[in-house]
């Protein structure tokens, strides 16, 4: 196996799913961003695609509604969410499409609850990530949503938040945290997604075949998914990973493009390629197209960015797993609403996916698998495994008397 290192490692863990910086007409917004680049206009469409089977769709929705009603009962019935709270969003890189989805969701829910949003994007600068955490506390945040930024970059700010009893909830990619740094984490379930993707991959990539792998060790949750896949490969598929490219998040485009060309030029017998981070999937598809390999070498990846779905639609991508990015933000906001409405302590907030599932009686976070056979209509995202929108629409109406954003 050839291990390829592309680019220089950045200080700390960069996030591919992060909140976009900038102001919102309905929110107080502060930013120390070095980069204010907007996400592509196509990301304005965030509705989930309808299920292909009407009966399945109805069943998913009813399951979510039933779970929501039970969750309200589990929480203690009706409650009033106090208005005027300030919620800070801490982001490291705000240009990814998945980032905008989570940021927009957080802001829309905040508007429904009558809260203000303080939005921070460090533009990929680890020093500014550290400053932003402290700024959120200094500017009076009542709660903080951390979007995949490693706590090691935010030590002082997180300590200040803990000292003031401010809950800090991480969403999207799982991060490593010291005891007391984070109140909770609601995540993309990369391990389940990667293992499910491996099964789909095996339909076109036979056991013992040569494959290329692009992985991002600096993203902790993503790296756990890759480790799980490698372990399963050792037991089940026995694919020969002839090139393992470690992608530097400071140069994703260059890393994937150079790595793909090196892989295809050096290993003409490769039968499949897997790229573990969302922005890399389309880049890999572009190289396949340039080299006239679309449809000849299957390409697998993560994240249903609209451009990634187009890559599959155009025949240059094969399959990907799609985490419900918006769901992580909605769970975080819902648990903060419970925290404020019921005068809870940070320790009372469910600490992780498993703990919140017990309260909800349903797991809202399993990733979906997308292939050419179940592509959503253009401009729409993948149908989530569970109907989290119906869940929160029901829960917030019944419990808080609040209309959930569409």
N, C-alpha and C positions, 0 to 999 in steps of 0.2 A: 504494500500500500504506500502510495505517495502522499505525504502530508504537506500541504501548501499553505504557507503563511503569506497573506496579502495585506500590505499596509502596516501601519504602526498602531499598536494598541492604545486606545484613549484611556485617560485616567478615570477610573470608576466604571460603572455600568451604565451604558447609554440605553435609552428606551426607544423601541420602534413604535410603540403605541403611547402617545402622549397628548396632553391637552394643547389646543392652539391658543396662542396669546392674542391679545387685542381686547377692545372694549365691546360691551354689549349694552344696548339701549336701556335694558331693564336691570342692569347689574352695575354695581361699583366695581371697577376693574383697576388693579395696579399691576405693573409689569416692570421687571428689570431685564427684559428680553434683549438679547443681542440680535435675534433674528425674528422678523415679523412676517416671514413669507407665508402667504395663504396657501391652504390646501387646494387641490384642483377643484374647479367649479363643479365637476361631476359629483363630488362628494356631498353636495347639497341634498341629494336624494338619499334618504336613509331608511325608507320603509322596507320592511322585510318582504321577501317575495312570498306569494301565497303557496300553500302546499299544493302539490300536483293532484292529490286525491282529496275530494271534498269531504269524504267521510273521515279520513285521517285528520284533516284540518279541523273539523268539528270536534273530533275526539280530543285533539290537543288542547283546543280552547276550553272545552268543558273540564278537562283535567286541571287546567290552570285556574279556572274559576273556582272549582271545588277546593283546591289547595289554598287559594287566597282567602276564602271564607274561613277555612280552618285556621289559617295563620292569624287572622284577626282575633279569633277566639283564643288562640294560644298567647297572643300578646295582651289580652285582657279586655278586649272589646273596644268601643269607641274612645277616641282621644282627640285632643285639639293640638295641632302643631302651632307653636308660637311663631309669629312672623318676625321679620327684621333680623334674623340670624345672618352671620357672615360665614361663608364657606370658601376656603381658599383651595385653588387647584394648583398643585406643584408639578411642573412639567420640565423635562430636560430637553427634548427635541420636539418641536411643535408642528412639524411639516408633514408627518405621516398621515395618510387618510384615516387609518384606524384611530389616530389621535383626535382628529376633528370630530369623529363620530362620538367619542366619549365626552369630549369637551362640550359639544352641542347638547348632548343628552343631559349632562350635569346642569348646564345653564337653563335648559327648558324645565327641568324638574324644580330647580331653585325658584324660577319664576312662578310655577304653580304653587309652591309652598310659601311664597312671599319672602324669599331670602335674597340676599345679595351675594355676588360672587367676586372674589379677589383672584385674579388670574395671573399666574407667573410662569414664564417660559424662559429658561436660561439660554436657549439657542445652542445647546450642545456644549456649553462652557461649564465644567465641573465647579469652578470657583463661584460662578453665579448661582449654580444649583444650591450651594451651601448658603449663600446670602439670601436666596429666596425663601428658604425655610424659616430663617430668622425674621425676615420681613413680614411673612404671613402672621407670625405671632405678634410682632410689633404693631401691625396694622389692625389688630383686634379680631382676628379670625376666631370664631367660636368652634370651628372644626376644620380639619384639613383633609383633602383627598390627594393622595400621592399617586401619580400615574407612572408606576414602574421605575421611579428614581431610586437608586440604591441608597439605603439609609446611611451608609458609610460616608456619603457626600454631604449629609445633612445633620451630622451629629449634634452640633450646637443648637440648631433650630429645633430639632426633635426633643432635645433635653428641655429646652425652654417651654415647648408645648406640654411635655409631661409634667413639668413643675407647675404649670397653670391648669392642669387637668383638661387640656384640649385633646379630644380624640383625633387620631391620625389613621386614616384608612387607606391602604394601598389597593389599587385596582389594576386589572389587566395582567401584566406579567409578574409572576411570583418573584419576590426579592428576598435576599438574606438579611435578617435583622437581629440585632442583639435584644435580649429581654427588655421590655419596656419601651422600645423605640416605636413600635407600631401597635395600634389597638386591634386592627383586623386586616385581613387580606382576602379579597374576593377576586378570583383569578381565572385565566383562560383554560385551565386544565390541559396543559400542553402534553402531558404524558398520555392521557387518554386519546387526545387528538392524533398524536404521532403513531401510536399503536394501531389505531383504526386506519390511518393512512397507509401503514405498512401492509395491512391485509388487502387493501384495494390495490396497492402497488404490486403485490404478488400475483394479481390476476394477469398482468401484462409483463411482469419481470420474473422469469422463472427462478427457482432456487439455484444457487451457485453461479448466478450471472454476475458480470462486472457492473458495478454502479459507481456513480460519483456522488459525493456528499458535500454540501455547503452548510457549515454550522457556525453558530454565533455563541461562543463560550461565555462572552461577557454578559449575555442575557440569562440570568440564572434559571428562570422558569423554562425558557426555551431550551437551555442546555440539559435540563432534566428530561425533557422529552426526547432529545437526541440520545442521551444515555440509555433511556428505556428502549428505544428502537435498536440500538446496538446490542443490548443484552438479548432482546428478542431475536435479533438476526443471528446471534451466535447459537441460539437454541433451535430456531425454526427455519429460517430462510437461507442462511449460509451464503448471502451475497458477498462478493469480493469487493470491498470498498477500495478501488484502485487509486482514487484521489480524494483526500479529505481536506477541503479548503476551509480554513478558519477565517471568517470574514471580519474585517475591521469596520466598525460602525461609523468611523469617521470618513470612510471611502467605500460605501456600499456599491455604488455603480462600478467603480474601477475594480473592486475586489471580485465581484461576480462576473463581470465581463472578461477580465483577464483569466480568471479561474476557469470559466466555461471554455474559452478558446484553448487554454492549455490542456484541459481534459479531453476535448474532442480531437485535438491535434495529436495527443500522445496515446490515447486509448481508443482506437477506432472500433473496438468490440464492445464498448460500454452499452448496456441495455436499458439503463434507467438513471435518472438524475433526481436528487431530492435537495431542495433548498429550504432551510428551516425558518426564514424570516420573511415577512410579507413583502417588503419592497424588492426582494431578490427574485421573486417568481417571474414577474414580467420581464425583468432584465435577462433572466435565463432564456425566456421565450424569444426575446429579440435576437439573441445570439443563434439560437436554433434556426430562426427564420433567415438570418443572414447567411448561414451555412447550408441552407436548404435541407434542414433536418427536422422540420416540424412534422409531427406524426410518425416519424421514423424512430426517434428516441423519446420515450415517455418522460415527461417532466412533472414532478410532484412538489407541493409546497404548502404554505400556511397563509391564511388570511384572505378573506373574500373582498379585498379592495376591488372597486369596479374595473380597474385596469387589469387586475388578475383574472377576473371573470371573463373579460374580453379576450385575454390570452387563451383561455380554454375555448371560448366561442370561435376564435380564429384558427384553432387546431394546433397551436403551438404549446399548449399546456394540457395536461391529462387530468389531474385531480388535485384538490387541496382540502385541508380541513379548515373550517371556518369557526373560530371562537365567537360567541355572542358578545362582542365588545360593549354594546350598549347595556347589556344586562349587568355587567360588573358595576357600571356607574349607577344604574337604577337601584341595585341592591345596596350600594354604599349610601346613597341618598335616603333610601327607605330606613336603613338602620340608624342614620343620623336623625331622621324624623322621630323614630321611636325613642331615641336618646333624649331629644329635647322635649317631646310631648309627655313623656312619663318620668322626667326628671331622674334619669338613670345616671350611673357612673360609667366611665369608659370601660371598666372591667365587665359591665353587664352586656356590652355589645358582642354578638357572636364573633368569635375570633377568626374563623376561616370558613371555607366552602362547606365543610362537613357540619360545622356547628349551625350555620344559617340554614342549611337544608333541614335540620331537625325542627327548626322553628317554622319553616315554610311548608314542610312535609312534601317538598318537591325539589329536585335539583334543577335549577334554571340555567346552569352553566355548561352542560355538555356540548362540545363542538359538533358541528354537522360536517358531513363529507359532501363535497361538490364535485361532480363530473359533468361531462358533456350531456349525460342522460337526464340530469336534474337541474340544469342551469336555470336560474331565475330570469324573468324578462329583463331586457336591457334597462339599466338605471336603477335596478333593485338589488338588494343583497340577498344572501342565501336564507332560506327558511330555517329558523332556529329549531333545534331539537325539541325544545319546550316553548310554549307561547308565553314568554315572560311579559309581553305587553298586556295581554289579557289578564295576567296575574296581577300586575300592579294597577291596572285600570280598576279592577274589582276591589283590590285591597284598599287603595287610597279613597275610593268612593265610599266604601262601607265603614272604614275605620276613621278616616280624617275628614270626610266630606270634601275631598279635593279631586278635581278632574285631572287625570293624568294627561300629559302631552301626547300627541299622536306620534 
